[in-house]
Amino acid sequence: DLLRRRHGLYGLRTMRRVLAMFDETGDGELDRNELKSAFRTLGLSLAPSLVDALFHKLDADGSGLLTTEELFY
């Protein structure tokens, strides 16, 4: 697992906990609305077009969902 090699087991667990904080559906991935909600929760007011562009850039496989690997690679 590339993330485990790069960040260690503790780092990977920490990243998954961060993801879980914003994963409203509990599926282990973030959709576009969950990402927007995460930014709002963090106090960041980003234009919808900026969030959409960021989501598109991060969503490497084009699934419409952001995985731990896509978010933290």
Predicted model as a PDB file, atoms N, CA, C, CB and O in Angstrom, pLDDT in the B-factor column:
MODEL        1                                                                  
ATOM      1  N   ASP A   1       0.850  -1.181   0.000  1.00 62.00           N  
ATOM      2  CA  ASP A   1       0.000   0.000   0.000  1.00 62.00           C  
ATOM      3  C   ASP A   1       0.897   1.247   0.000  1.00 62.00           C  
ATOM      4  CB  ASP A   1      -0.968  -0.003   1.235  1.00 62.00           C  
ATOM      5  O   ASP A   1       1.672   1.467   0.931  1.00 62.00           O  
ATOM      6  N   LEU A   2       0.780   2.039  -1.037  1.00 57.00           N  
ATOM      7  CA  LEU A   2       1.634   3.211  -1.218  1.00 57.00           C  
ATOM      8  C   LEU A   2       1.495   4.211  -0.074  1.00 57.00           C  
ATOM      9  CB  LEU A   2       1.307   3.892  -2.532  1.00 57.00           C  
ATOM     10  O   LEU A   2       2.496   4.747   0.401  1.00 57.00           O  
ATOM     11  N   LEU A   3       0.273   4.466   0.372  1.00 55.00           N  
ATOM     12  CA  LEU A   3       0.097   5.423   1.471  1.00 55.00           C  
ATOM     13  C   LEU A   3       0.764   4.937   2.740  1.00 55.00           C  
ATOM     14  CB  LEU A   3      -1.382   5.672   1.730  1.00 55.00           C  
ATOM     15  O   LEU A   3       1.367   5.728   3.465  1.00 55.00           O  
ATOM     16  N   ARG A   4       0.664   3.656   3.017  1.00 57.00           N  
ATOM     17  CA  ARG A   4       1.293   3.104   4.220  1.00 57.00           C  
ATOM     18  C   ARG A   4       2.809   3.255   4.131  1.00 57.00           C  
ATOM     19  CB  ARG A   4       0.908   1.614   4.410  1.00 57.00           C  
ATOM     20  O   ARG A   4       3.454   3.624   5.112  1.00 57.00           O  
ATOM     21  N   ARG A   5       3.377   2.973   2.968  1.00 65.00           N  
ATOM     22  CA  ARG A   5       4.828   3.113   2.803  1.00 65.00           C  
ATOM     23  C   ARG A   5       5.261   4.571   2.925  1.00 65.00           C  
ATOM     24  CB  ARG A   5       5.267   2.550   1.446  1.00 65.00           C  
ATOM     25  O   ARG A   5       6.308   4.877   3.496  1.00 65.00           O  
ATOM     26  N   ARG A   6       4.445   5.453   2.385  1.00 64.00           N  
ATOM     27  CA  ARG A   6       4.808   6.876   2.362  1.00 64.00           C  
ATOM     28  C   ARG A   6       4.613   7.548   3.719  1.00 64.00           C  
ATOM     29  CB  ARG A   6       3.984   7.606   1.311  1.00 64.00           C  
ATOM     30  O   ARG A   6       5.439   8.360   4.133  1.00 64.00           O  
ATOM     31  N   HIS A   7       3.522   7.212   4.416  1.00 59.00           N  
ATOM     32  CA  HIS A   7       3.169   7.922   5.646  1.00 59.00           C  
ATOM     33  C   HIS A   7       3.219   7.059   6.899  1.00 59.00           C  
ATOM     34  CB  HIS A   7       1.805   8.498   5.510  1.00 59.00           C  
ATOM     35  O   HIS A   7       3.040   7.573   8.003  1.00 59.00           O  
ATOM     36  N   GLY A   8       3.456   5.769   6.753  1.00 66.00           N  
ATOM     37  CA  GLY A   8       3.475   4.874   7.906  1.00 66.00           C  
ATOM     38  C   GLY A   8       2.068   4.494   8.323  1.00 66.00           C  
ATOM     39  O   GLY A   8       1.095   5.138   7.929  1.00 66.00           O  
ATOM     40  N   LEU A   9       1.970   3.458   9.113  1.00 60.00           N  
ATOM     41  CA  LEU A   9       0.669   2.970   9.551  1.00 60.00           C  
ATOM     42  C   LEU A   9      -0.069   4.004  10.386  1.00 60.00           C  
ATOM     43  CB  LEU A   9       0.831   1.689  10.344  1.00 60.00           C  
ATOM     44  O   LEU A   9      -1.274   4.189  10.215  1.00 60.00           O  
ATOM     45  N   TYR A  10       0.641   4.686  11.293  1.00 58.00           N  
ATOM     46  CA  TYR A  10      -0.001   5.710  12.124  1.00 58.00           C  
ATOM     47  C   TYR A  10      -0.546   6.844  11.256  1.00 58.00           C  
ATOM     48  CB  TYR A  10       0.996   6.267  13.163  1.00 58.00           C  
ATOM     49  O   TYR A  10      -1.664   7.313  11.468  1.00 58.00           O  
ATOM     50  N   GLY A  11       0.248   7.278  10.284  1.00 63.00           N  
ATOM     51  CA  GLY A  11      -0.200   8.354   9.396  1.00 63.00           C  
ATOM     52  C   GLY A  11      -1.416   7.952   8.588  1.00 63.00           C  
ATOM     53  O   GLY A  11      -2.331   8.755   8.400  1.00 63.00           O  
ATOM     54  N   LEU A  12      -1.437   6.716   8.108  1.00 65.00           N  
ATOM     55  CA  LEU A  12      -2.580   6.225   7.349  1.00 65.00           C  
ATOM     56  C   LEU A  12      -3.830   6.183   8.217  1.00 65.00           C  
ATOM     57  CB  LEU A  12      -2.286   4.837   6.777  1.00 65.00           C  
ATOM     58  O   LEU A  12      -4.908   6.576   7.773  1.00 65.00           O  
ATOM     59  N   ARG A  13      -3.692   5.714   9.434  1.00 75.00           N  
ATOM     60  CA  ARG A  13      -4.851   5.689  10.354  1.00 75.00           C  
ATOM     61  C   ARG A  13      -5.358   7.094  10.637  1.00 75.00           C  
ATOM     62  CB  ARG A  13      -4.477   4.996  11.680  1.00 75.00           C  
ATOM     63  O   ARG A  13      -6.565   7.329  10.694  1.00 75.00           O  
ATOM     64  N   THR A  14      -4.433   8.019  10.813  1.00 77.00           N  
ATOM     65  CA  THR A  14      -4.821   9.410  11.071  1.00 77.00           C  
ATOM     66  C   THR A  14      -5.574   9.980   9.880  1.00 77.00           C  
ATOM     67  CB  THR A  14      -3.584  10.275  11.381  1.00 77.00           C  
ATOM     68  O   THR A  14      -6.593  10.650  10.050  1.00 77.00           O  
ATOM     69  N   MET A  15      -5.077   9.719   8.676  1.00 71.00           N  
ATOM     70  CA  MET A  15      -5.746  10.208   7.471  1.00 71.00           C  
ATOM     71  C   MET A  15      -7.151   9.625   7.348  1.00 71.00           C  
ATOM     72  CB  MET A  15      -4.921   9.862   6.227  1.00 71.00           C  
ATOM     73  O   MET A  15      -8.088  10.332   6.978  1.00 71.00           O  
ATOM     74  N   ARG A  16      -7.294   8.363   7.650  1.00 78.00           N  
ATOM     75  CA  ARG A  16      -8.622   7.736   7.568  1.00 78.00           C  
ATOM     76  C   ARG A  16      -9.570   8.313   8.607  1.00 78.00           C  
ATOM     77  CB  ARG A  16      -8.511   6.218   7.754  1.00 78.00           C  
ATOM     78  O   ARG A  16     -10.768   8.436   8.350  1.00 78.00           O  
ATOM     79  N   ARG A  17      -9.047   8.672   9.785  1.00 84.00           N  
ATOM     80  CA  ARG A  17      -9.902   9.308  10.812  1.00 84.00           C  
ATOM     81  C   ARG A  17     -10.358  10.693  10.346  1.00 84.00           C  
ATOM     82  CB  ARG A  17      -9.140   9.426  12.168  1.00 84.00           C  
ATOM     83  O   ARG A  17     -11.509  11.078  10.552  1.00 84.00           O  
ATOM     84  N   VAL A  18      -9.449  11.430   9.721  1.00 81.00           N  
ATOM     85  CA  VAL A  18      -9.808  12.752   9.189  1.00 81.00           C  
ATOM     86  C   VAL A  18     -10.898  12.596   8.128  1.00 81.00           C  
ATOM     87  CB  VAL A  18      -8.555  13.472   8.588  1.00 81.00           C  
ATOM     88  O   VAL A  18     -11.890  13.325   8.142  1.00 81.00           O  
ATOM     89  N   LEU A  19     -10.717  11.661   7.224  1.00 85.00           N  
ATOM     90  CA  LEU A  19     -11.717  11.412   6.187  1.00 85.00           C  
ATOM     91  C   LEU A  19     -13.058  11.049   6.825  1.00 85.00           C  
ATOM     92  CB  LEU A  19     -11.248  10.284   5.235  1.00 85.00           C  
ATOM     93  O   LEU A  19     -14.099  11.550   6.400  1.00 85.00           O  
ATOM     94  N   ALA A  20     -13.044  10.191   7.831  1.00 90.00           N  
ATOM     95  CA  ALA A  20     -14.282   9.744   8.480  1.00 90.00           C  
ATOM     96  C   ALA A  20     -15.033  10.896   9.145  1.00 90.00           C  
ATOM     97  CB  ALA A  20     -13.971   8.672   9.517  1.00 90.00           C  
ATOM     98  O   ALA A  20     -16.258  10.853   9.254  1.00 90.00           O  
ATOM     99  N   MET A  21     -14.313  11.920   9.587  1.00 90.00           N  
ATOM    100  CA  MET A  21     -14.973  13.069  10.212  1.00 90.00           C  
ATOM    101  C   MET A  21     -15.921  13.766   9.249  1.00 90.00           C  
ATOM    102  CB  MET A  21     -13.936  14.060  10.722  1.00 90.00           C  
ATOM    103  O   MET A  21     -16.930  14.333   9.671  1.00 90.00           O  
ATOM    104  N   PHE A  22     -15.608  13.729   7.969  1.00 91.00           N  
ATOM    105  CA  PHE A  22     -16.402  14.446   6.974  1.00 91.00           C  
ATOM    106  C   PHE A  22     -17.228  13.521   6.086  1.00 91.00           C  
ATOM    107  CB  PHE A  22     -15.500  15.286   6.115  1.00 91.00           C  
ATOM    108  O   PHE A  22     -17.975  13.984   5.224  1.00 91.00           O  
ATOM    109  N   ASP A  23     -17.095  12.238   6.293  1.00 94.00           N  
ATOM    110  CA  ASP A  23     -17.795  11.223   5.495  1.00 94.00           C  
ATOM    111  C   ASP A  23     -19.195  11.018   6.072  1.00 94.00           C  
ATOM    112  CB  ASP A  23     -17.000   9.873   5.474  1.00 94.00           C  
ATOM    113  O   ASP A  23     -19.401  10.147   6.917  1.00 94.00           O  
ATOM    114  N   GLU A  24     -20.147  11.815   5.616  1.00 93.00           N  
ATOM    115  CA  GLU A  24     -21.507  11.798   6.160  1.00 93.00           C  
ATOM    116  C   GLU A  24     -22.249  10.495   5.886  1.00 93.00           C  
ATOM    117  CB  GLU A  24     -22.293  12.946   5.592  1.00 93.00           C  
ATOM    118  O   GLU A  24     -23.123  10.109   6.662  1.00 93.00           O  
ATOM    119  N   THR A  25     -21.914   9.816   4.796  1.00 93.00           N  
ATOM    120  CA  THR A  25     -22.613   8.587   4.436  1.00 93.00           C  
ATOM    121  C   THR A  25     -21.947   7.344   5.015  1.00 93.00           C  
ATOM    122  CB  THR A  25     -22.694   8.465   2.934  1.00 93.00           C  
ATOM    123  O   THR A  25     -22.539   6.265   5.013  1.00 93.00           O  
ATOM    124  N   GLY A  26     -20.718   7.488   5.512  1.00 92.00           N  
ATOM    125  CA  GLY A  26     -20.019   6.363   6.113  1.00 92.00           C  
ATOM    126  C   GLY A  26     -19.497   5.340   5.118  1.00 92.00           C  
ATOM    127  O   GLY A  26     -19.235   4.195   5.486  1.00 92.00           O  
ATOM    128  N   ASP A  27     -19.343   5.743   3.854  1.00 92.00           N  
ATOM    129  CA  ASP A  27     -18.895   4.790   2.835  1.00 92.00           C  
ATOM    130  C   ASP A  27     -17.381   4.786   2.641  1.00 92.00           C  
ATOM    131  CB  ASP A  27     -19.563   5.099   1.523  1.00 92.00           C  
ATOM    132  O   ASP A  27     -16.868   4.053   1.795  1.00 92.00           O  
ATOM    133  N   GLY A  28     -16.663   5.599   3.416  1.00 89.00           N  
ATOM    134  CA  GLY A  28     -15.211   5.630   3.315  1.00 89.00           C  
ATOM    135  C   GLY A  28     -14.695   6.522   2.207  1.00 89.00           C  
ATOM    136  O   GLY A  28     -13.497   6.524   1.923  1.00 89.00           O  
ATOM    137  N   GLU A  29     -15.572   7.274   1.581  1.00 93.00           N  
ATOM    138  CA  GLU A  29     -15.197   8.169   0.488  1.00 93.00           C  
ATOM    139  C   GLU A  29     -15.970   9.477   0.645  1.00 93.00           C  
ATOM    140  CB  GLU A  29     -15.481   7.511  -0.907  1.00 93.00           C  
ATOM    141  O   GLU A  29     -16.989   9.527   1.333  1.00 93.00           O  
ATOM    142  N   LEU A  30     -15.484  10.517   0.009  1.00 93.00           N  
ATOM    143  CA  LEU A  30     -16.186  11.802   0.033  1.00 93.00           C  
ATOM    144  C   LEU A  30     -16.759  12.106  -1.337  1.00 93.00           C  
ATOM    145  CB  LEU A  30     -15.246  12.936   0.482  1.00 93.00           C  
ATOM    146  O   LEU A  30     -16.070  12.009  -2.352  1.00 93.00           O  
ATOM    147  N   ASP A  31     -18.033  12.477  -1.349  1.00 95.00           N  
ATOM    148  CA  ASP A  31     -18.610  12.964  -2.603  1.00 95.00           C  
ATOM    149  C   ASP A  31     -18.450  14.483  -2.624  1.00 95.00           C  
ATOM    150  CB  ASP A  31     -20.127  12.544  -2.747  1.00 95.00           C  
ATOM    151  O   ASP A  31     -17.945  15.072  -1.669  1.00 95.00           O  
ATOM    152  N   ARG A  32     -18.872  15.099  -3.691  1.00 94.00           N  
ATOM    153  CA  ARG A  32     -18.701  16.542  -3.870  1.00 94.00           C  
ATOM    154  C   ARG A  32     -19.368  17.338  -2.739  1.00 94.00           C  
ATOM    155  CB  ARG A  32     -19.279  16.975  -5.224  1.00 94.00           C  
ATOM    156  O   ARG A  32     -18.787  18.300  -2.238  1.00 94.00           O  
ATOM    157  N   ASN A  33     -20.571  16.947  -2.338  1.00 93.00           N  
ATOM    158  CA  ASN A  33     -21.265  17.672  -1.270  1.00 93.00           C  
ATOM    159  C   ASN A  33     -20.573  17.511   0.070  1.00 93.00           C  
ATOM    160  CB  ASN A  33     -22.701  17.198  -1.160  1.00 93.00           C  
ATOM    161  O   ASN A  33     -20.538  18.453   0.862  1.00 93.00           O  
ATOM    162  N   GLU A  34     -20.017  16.328   0.342  1.00 94.00           N  
ATOM    163  CA  GLU A  34     -19.291  16.127   1.595  1.00 94.00           C  
ATOM    164  C   GLU A  34     -18.017  16.973   1.617  1.00 94.00           C  
ATOM    165  CB  GLU A  34     -18.947  14.635   1.789  1.00 94.00           C  
ATOM    166  O   GLU A  34     -17.637  17.490   2.668  1.00 94.00           O  
ATOM    167  N   LEU A  35     -17.358  17.116   0.466  1.00 92.00           N  
ATOM    168  CA  LEU A  35     -16.176  17.965   0.397  1.00 92.00           C  
ATOM    169  C   LEU A  35     -16.552  19.422   0.654  1.00 92.00           C  
ATOM    170  CB  LEU A  35     -15.486  17.821  -0.970  1.00 92.00           C  
ATOM    171  O   LEU A  35     -15.856  20.121   1.391  1.00 92.00           O  
ATOM    172  N   LYS A  36     -17.641  19.881   0.056  1.00 93.00           N  
ATOM    173  CA  LYS A  36     -18.104  21.254   0.290  1.00 93.00           C  
ATOM    174  C   LYS A  36     -18.431  21.466   1.762  1.00 93.00           C  
ATOM    175  CB  LYS A  36     -19.339  21.568  -0.578  1.00 93.00           C  
ATOM    176  O   LYS A  36     -18.083  22.498   2.335  1.00 93.00           O  
ATOM    177  N   SER A  37     -19.096  20.495   2.373  1.00 91.00           N  
ATOM    178  CA  SER A  37     -19.434  20.564   3.784  1.00 91.00           C  
ATOM    179  C   SER A  37     -18.180  20.585   4.657  1.00 91.00           C  
ATOM    180  CB  SER A  37     -20.322  19.388   4.168  1.00 91.00           C  
ATOM    181  O   SER A  37     -18.134  21.296   5.661  1.00 91.00           O  
ATOM    182  N   ALA A  38     -17.167  19.810   4.279  1.00 91.00           N  
ATOM    183  CA  ALA A  38     -15.909  19.789   5.033  1.00 91.00           C  
ATOM    184  C   ALA A  38     -15.270  21.169   5.025  1.00 91.00           C  
ATOM    185  CB  ALA A  38     -14.934  18.744   4.448  1.00 91.00           C  
ATOM    186  O   ALA A  38     -14.808  21.646   6.061  1.00 91.00           O  
ATOM    187  N   PHE A  39     -15.240  21.805   3.873  1.00 90.00           N  
ATOM    188  CA  PHE A  39     -14.664  23.147   3.797  1.00 90.00           C  
ATOM    189  C   PHE A  39     -15.443  24.128   4.663  1.00 90.00           C  
ATOM    190  CB  PHE A  39     -14.635  23.634   2.347  1.00 90.00           C  
ATOM    191  O   PHE A  39     -14.846  24.953   5.354  1.00 90.00           O  
ATOM    192  N   ARG A  40     -16.775  24.045   4.632  1.00 90.00           N  
ATOM    193  CA  ARG A  40     -17.599  24.928   5.470  1.00 90.00           C  
ATOM    194  C   ARG A  40     -17.306  24.684   6.952  1.00 90.00           C  
ATOM    195  CB  ARG A  40     -19.106  24.708   5.179  1.00 90.00           C  
ATOM    196  O   ARG A  40     -17.170  25.630   7.727  1.00 90.00           O  
ATOM    197  N   THR A  41     -17.211  23.407   7.338  1.00 90.00           N  
ATOM    198  CA  THR A  41     -16.924  23.050   8.727  1.00 90.00           C  
ATOM    199  C   THR A  41     -15.582  23.622   9.166  1.00 90.00           C  
ATOM    200  CB  THR A  41     -16.933  21.525   8.903  1.00 90.00           C  
ATOM    201  O   THR A  41     -15.423  24.024  10.319  1.00 90.00           O  
ATOM    202  N   LEU A  42     -14.634  23.657   8.270  1.00 87.00           N  
ATOM    203  CA  LEU A  42     -13.308  24.194   8.571  1.00 87.00           C  
ATOM    204  C   LEU A  42     -13.261  25.720   8.495  1.00 87.00           C  
ATOM    205  CB  LEU A  42     -12.289  23.607   7.620  1.00 87.00           C  
ATOM    206  O   LEU A  42     -12.213  26.328   8.714  1.00 87.00           O  
ATOM    207  N   GLY A  43     -14.406  26.332   8.183  1.00 92.00           N  
ATOM    208  CA  GLY A  43     -14.488  27.784   8.130  1.00 92.00           C  
ATOM    209  C   GLY A  43     -13.995  28.388   6.831  1.00 92.00           C  
ATOM    210  O   GLY A  43     -13.677  29.575   6.772  1.00 92.00           O  
ATOM    211  N   LEU A  44     -13.931  27.571   5.788  1.00 91.00           N  
ATOM    212  CA  LEU A  44     -13.467  28.054   4.489  1.00 91.00           C  
ATOM    213  C   LEU A  44     -14.653  28.294   3.565  1.00 91.00           C  
ATOM    214  CB  LEU A  44     -12.485  27.051   3.851  1.00 91.00           C  
ATOM    215  O   LEU A  44     -15.429  27.380   3.285  1.00 91.00           O  
ATOM    216  N   SER A  45     -14.785  29.499   3.106  1.00 90.00           N  
ATOM    217  CA  SER A  45     -15.847  29.845   2.162  1.00 90.00           C  
ATOM    218  C   SER A  45     -15.242  29.881   0.764  1.00 90.00           C  
ATOM    219  CB  SER A  45     -16.515  31.219   2.526  1.00 90.00           C  
ATOM    220  O   SER A  45     -14.665  30.888   0.352  1.00 90.00           O  
ATOM    221  N   LEU A  46     -15.378  28.791   0.052  1.00 91.00           N  
ATOM    222  CA  LEU A  46     -14.830  28.700  -1.294  1.00 91.00           C  
ATOM    223  C   LEU A  46     -15.950  28.793  -2.320  1.00 91.00           C  
ATOM    224  CB  LEU A  46     -14.040  27.391  -1.474  1.00 91.00           C  
ATOM    225  O   LEU A  46     -17.049  28.281  -2.107  1.00 91.00           O  
ATOM    226  N   ALA A  47     -15.661  29.444  -3.423  1.00 93.00           N  
ATOM    227  CA  ALA A  47     -16.635  29.527  -4.507  1.00 93.00           C  
ATOM    228  C   ALA A  47     -16.933  28.114  -4.999  1.00 93.00           C  
ATOM    229  CB  ALA A  47     -16.109  30.428  -5.673  1.00 93.00           C  
ATOM    230  O   ALA A  47     -16.031  27.280  -5.082  1.00 93.00           O  
ATOM    231  N   PRO A  48     -18.204  27.841  -5.326  1.00 92.00           N  
ATOM    232  CA  PRO A  48     -18.563  26.506  -5.827  1.00 92.00           C  
ATOM    233  C   PRO A  48     -17.708  26.066  -7.010  1.00 92.00           C  
ATOM    234  CB  PRO A  48     -20.021  26.482  -6.229  1.00 92.00           C  
ATOM    235  O   PRO A  48     -17.371  24.888  -7.127  1.00 92.00           O  
ATOM    236  N   SER A  49     -17.358  26.994  -7.881  1.00 94.00           N  
ATOM    237  CA  SER A  49     -16.530  26.626  -9.044  1.00 94.00           C  
ATOM    238  C   SER A  49     -15.136  26.178  -8.607  1.00 94.00           C  
ATOM    239  CB  SER A  49     -16.415  27.815 -10.023  1.00 94.00           C  
ATOM    240  O   SER A  49     -14.545  25.303  -9.239  1.00 94.00           O  
ATOM    241  N   LEU A  50     -14.609  26.763  -7.542  1.00 94.00           N  
ATOM    242  CA  LEU A  50     -13.300  26.365  -7.035  1.00 94.00           C  
ATOM    243  C   LEU A  50     -13.360  24.972  -6.411  1.00 94.00           C  
ATOM    244  CB  LEU A  50     -12.791  27.386  -6.007  1.00 94.00           C  
ATOM    245  O   LEU A  50     -12.466  24.153  -6.625  1.00 94.00           O  
ATOM    246  N   VAL A  51     -14.407  24.707  -5.645  1.00 93.00           N  
ATOM    247  CA  VAL A  51     -14.582  23.379  -5.052  1.00 93.00           C  
ATOM    248  C   VAL A  51     -14.738  22.337  -6.153  1.00 93.00           C  
ATOM    249  CB  VAL A  51     -15.809  23.355  -4.105  1.00 93.00           C  
ATOM    250  O   VAL A  51     -14.152  21.257  -6.080  1.00 93.00           O  
ATOM    251  N   ASP A  52     -15.523  22.661  -7.163  1.00 94.00           N  
ATOM    252  CA  ASP A  52     -15.710  21.732  -8.284  1.00 94.00           C  
ATOM    253  C   ASP A  52     -14.395  21.449  -9.003  1.00 94.00           C  
ATOM    254  CB  ASP A  52     -16.732  22.295  -9.276  1.00 94.00           C  
ATOM    255  O   ASP A  52     -14.111  20.303  -9.352  1.00 94.00           O  
ATOM    256  N   ALA A  53     -13.595  22.486  -9.224  1.00 95.00           N  
ATOM    257  CA  ALA A  53     -12.304  22.304  -9.892  1.00 95.00           C  
ATOM    258  C   ALA A  53     -11.363  21.463  -9.039  1.00 95.00           C  
ATOM    259  CB  ALA A  53     -11.660  23.665 -10.200  1.00 95.00           C  
ATOM    260  O   ALA A  53     -10.669  20.589  -9.558  1.00 95.00           O  
ATOM    261  N   LEU A  54     -11.335  21.718  -7.747  1.00 92.00           N  
ATOM    262  CA  LEU A  54     -10.497  20.946  -6.836  1.00 92.00           C  
ATOM    263  C   LEU A  54     -10.939  19.483  -6.806  1.00 92.00           C  
ATOM    264  CB  LEU A  54     -10.545  21.547  -5.422  1.00 92.00           C  
ATOM    265  O   LEU A  54     -10.112  18.572  -6.853  1.00 92.00           O  
ATOM    266  N   PHE A  55     -12.261  19.273  -6.726  1.00 95.00           N  
ATOM    267  CA  PHE A  55     -12.788  17.909  -6.704  1.00 95.00           C  
ATOM    268  C   PHE A  55     -12.385  17.168  -7.973  1.00 95.00           C  
ATOM    269  CB  PHE A  55     -14.322  17.920  -6.553  1.00 95.00           C  
ATOM    270  O   PHE A  55     -11.941  16.021  -7.919  1.00 95.00           O  
ATOM    271  N   HIS A  56     -12.541  17.825  -9.100  1.00 95.00           N  
ATOM    272  CA  HIS A  56     -12.189  17.213 -10.379  1.00 95.00           C  
ATOM    273  C   HIS A  56     -10.699  16.851 -10.424  1.00 95.00           C  
ATOM    274  CB  HIS A  56     -12.542  18.161 -11.538  1.00 95.00           C  
ATOM    275  O   HIS A  56     -10.326  15.788 -10.920  1.00 95.00           O  
ATOM    276  N   LYS A  57      -9.865  17.733  -9.908  1.00 94.00           N  
ATOM    277  CA  LYS A  57      -8.413  17.490  -9.894  1.00 94.00           C  
ATOM    278  C   LYS A  57      -8.056  16.311  -8.992  1.00 94.00           C  
ATOM    279  CB  LYS A  57      -7.664  18.750  -9.426  1.00 94.00           C  
ATOM    280  O   LYS A  57      -7.190  15.508  -9.338  1.00 94.00           O  
ATOM    281  N   LEU A  58      -8.713  16.203  -7.844  1.00 91.00           N  
ATOM    282  CA  LEU A  58      -8.409  15.132  -6.892  1.00 91.00           C  
ATOM    283  C   LEU A  58      -8.988  13.780  -7.302  1.00 91.00           C  
ATOM    284  CB  LEU A  58      -8.928  15.503  -5.528  1.00 91.00           C  
ATOM    285  O   LEU A  58      -8.419  12.736  -6.983  1.00 91.00           O  
ATOM    286  N   ASP A  59     -10.101  13.797  -7.998  1.00 96.00           N  
ATOM    287  CA  ASP A  59     -10.805  12.562  -8.362  1.00 96.00           C  
ATOM    288  C   ASP A  59     -10.103  11.890  -9.545  1.00 96.00           C  
ATOM    289  CB  ASP A  59     -12.293  12.858  -8.710  1.00 96.00           C  
ATOM    290  O   ASP A  59     -10.579  11.934 -10.680  1.00 96.00           O  
ATOM    291  N   ALA A  60      -8.964  11.269  -9.248  1.00 94.00           N  
ATOM    292  CA  ALA A  60      -8.093  10.716 -10.290  1.00 94.00           C  
ATOM    293  C   ALA A  60      -8.766   9.651 -11.142  1.00 94.00           C  
ATOM    294  CB  ALA A  60      -6.862  10.137  -9.664  1.00 94.00           C  
ATOM    295  O   ALA A  60      -8.487   9.549 -12.337  1.00 94.00           O  
ATOM    296  N   ASP A  61      -9.648   8.855 -10.543  1.00 96.00           N  
ATOM    297  CA  ASP A  61     -10.274   7.772 -11.312  1.00 96.00           C  
ATOM    298  C   ASP A  61     -11.612   8.171 -11.927  1.00 96.00           C  
ATOM    299  CB  ASP A  61     -10.472   6.567 -10.426  1.00 96.00           C  
ATOM    300  O   ASP A  61     -12.240   7.372 -12.622  1.00 96.00           O  
ATOM    301  N   GLY A  62     -12.050   9.407 -11.674  1.00 96.00           N  
ATOM    302  CA  GLY A  62     -13.297   9.889 -12.257  1.00 96.00           C  
ATOM    303  C   GLY A  62     -14.545   9.241 -11.723  1.00 96.00           C  
ATOM    304  O   GLY A  62     -15.587   9.263 -12.377  1.00 96.00           O  
ATOM    305  N   SER A  63     -14.456   8.660 -10.532  1.00 97.00           N  
ATOM    306  CA  SER A  63     -15.594   7.932  -9.951  1.00 97.00           C  
ATOM    307  C   SER A  63     -16.665   8.841  -9.362  1.00 97.00           C  
ATOM    308  CB  SER A  63     -15.103   6.999  -8.883  1.00 97.00           C  
ATOM    309  O   SER A  63     -17.791   8.405  -9.122  1.00 97.00           O  
ATOM    310  N   GLY A  64     -16.312  10.111  -9.127  1.00 96.00           N  
ATOM    311  CA  GLY A  64     -17.253  11.007  -8.453  1.00 96.00           C  
ATOM    312  C   GLY A  64     -17.169  10.892  -6.942  1.00 96.00           C  
ATOM    313  O   GLY A  64     -17.983  11.468  -6.220  1.00 96.00           O  
ATOM    314  N   LEU A  65     -16.171  10.138  -6.463  1.00 96.00           N  
ATOM    315  CA  LEU A  65     -15.934   9.970  -5.029  1.00 96.00           C  
ATOM    316  C   LEU A  65     -14.440  10.093  -4.773  1.00 96.00           C  
ATOM    317  CB  LEU A  65     -16.479   8.596  -4.515  1.00 96.00           C  
ATOM    318  O   LEU A  65     -13.623   9.637  -5.574  1.00 96.00           O  
ATOM    319  N   LEU A  66     -14.090  10.714  -3.647  1.00 94.00           N  
ATOM    320  CA  LEU A  66     -12.691  10.856  -3.278  1.00 94.00           C  
ATOM    321  C   LEU A  66     -12.328   9.819  -2.231  1.00 94.00           C  
ATOM    322  CB  LEU A  66     -12.402  12.272  -2.759  1.00 94.00           C  
ATOM    323  O   LEU A  66     -12.953   9.749  -1.172  1.00 94.00           O  
ATOM    324  N   THR A  67     -11.324   9.021  -2.526  1.00 89.00           N  
ATOM    325  CA  THR A  67     -10.846   7.998  -1.602  1.00 89.00           C  
ATOM    326  C   THR A  67      -9.725   8.573  -0.738  1.00 89.00           C  
ATOM    327  CB  THR A  67     -10.356   6.744  -2.372  1.00 89.00           C  
ATOM    328  O   THR A  67      -9.230   9.672  -0.990  1.00 89.00           O  
ATOM    329  N   THR A  68      -9.340   7.821   0.273  1.00 83.00           N  
ATOM    330  CA  THR A  68      -8.199   8.211   1.102  1.00 83.00           C  
ATOM    331  C   THR A  68      -6.978   8.431   0.235  1.00 83.00           C  
ATOM    332  CB  THR A  68      -7.908   7.148   2.174  1.00 83.00           C  
ATOM    333  O   THR A  68      -6.248   9.406   0.410  1.00 83.00           O  
ATOM    334  N   GLU A  69      -6.758   7.524  -0.702  1.00 82.00           N  
ATOM    335  CA  GLU A  69      -5.584   7.618  -1.569  1.00 82.00           C  
ATOM    336  C   GLU A  69      -5.609   8.893  -2.408  1.00 82.00           C  
ATOM    337  CB  GLU A  69      -5.501   6.396  -2.482  1.00 82.00           C  
ATOM    338  O   GLU A  69      -4.585   9.557  -2.568  1.00 82.00           O  
ATOM    339  N   GLU A  70      -6.780   9.230  -2.941  1.00 88.00           N  
ATOM    340  CA  GLU A  70      -6.879  10.435  -3.770  1.00 88.00           C  
ATOM    341  C   GLU A  70      -6.698  11.706  -2.944  1.00 88.00           C  
ATOM    342  CB  GLU A  70      -8.227  10.473  -4.488  1.00 88.00           C  
ATOM    343  O   GLU A  70      -6.122  12.683  -3.424  1.00 88.00           O  
ATOM    344  N   LEU A  71      -7.181  11.696  -1.720  1.00 81.00           N  
ATOM    345  CA  LEU A  71      -7.091  12.895  -0.881  1.00 81.00           C  
ATOM    346  C   LEU A  71      -5.700  13.132  -0.321  1.00 81.00           C  
ATOM    347  CB  LEU A  71      -8.067  12.798   0.252  1.00 81.00           C  
ATOM    348  O   LEU A  71      -5.271  14.278  -0.189  1.00 81.00           O  
ATOM    349  N   PHE A  72      -4.994  12.062   0.010  1.00 76.00           N  
ATOM    350  CA  PHE A  72      -3.751  12.219   0.756  1.00 76.00           C  
ATOM    351  C   PHE A  72      -2.501  11.756   0.041  1.00 76.00           C  
ATOM    352  CB  PHE A  72      -3.856  11.497   2.017  1.00 76.00           C  
ATOM    353  O   PHE A  72      -1.435  11.695   0.653  1.00 76.00           O  
ATOM    354  N   TYR A  73      -2.599  11.426  -1.240  1.00 72.00           N  
ATOM    355  CA  TYR A  73      -1.417  10.976  -1.958  1.00 72.00           C  
ATOM    356  C   TYR A  73      -0.466  12.100  -2.215  1.00 72.00           C  
ATOM    357  CB  TYR A  73      -1.797  10.332  -3.249  1.00 72.00           C  
ATOM    358  O   TYR A  73       0.589  11.892  -2.814  1.00 72.00           O  
TER     359      TYR A  73                                                      
ENDMDL                                                                          
END                                                                             
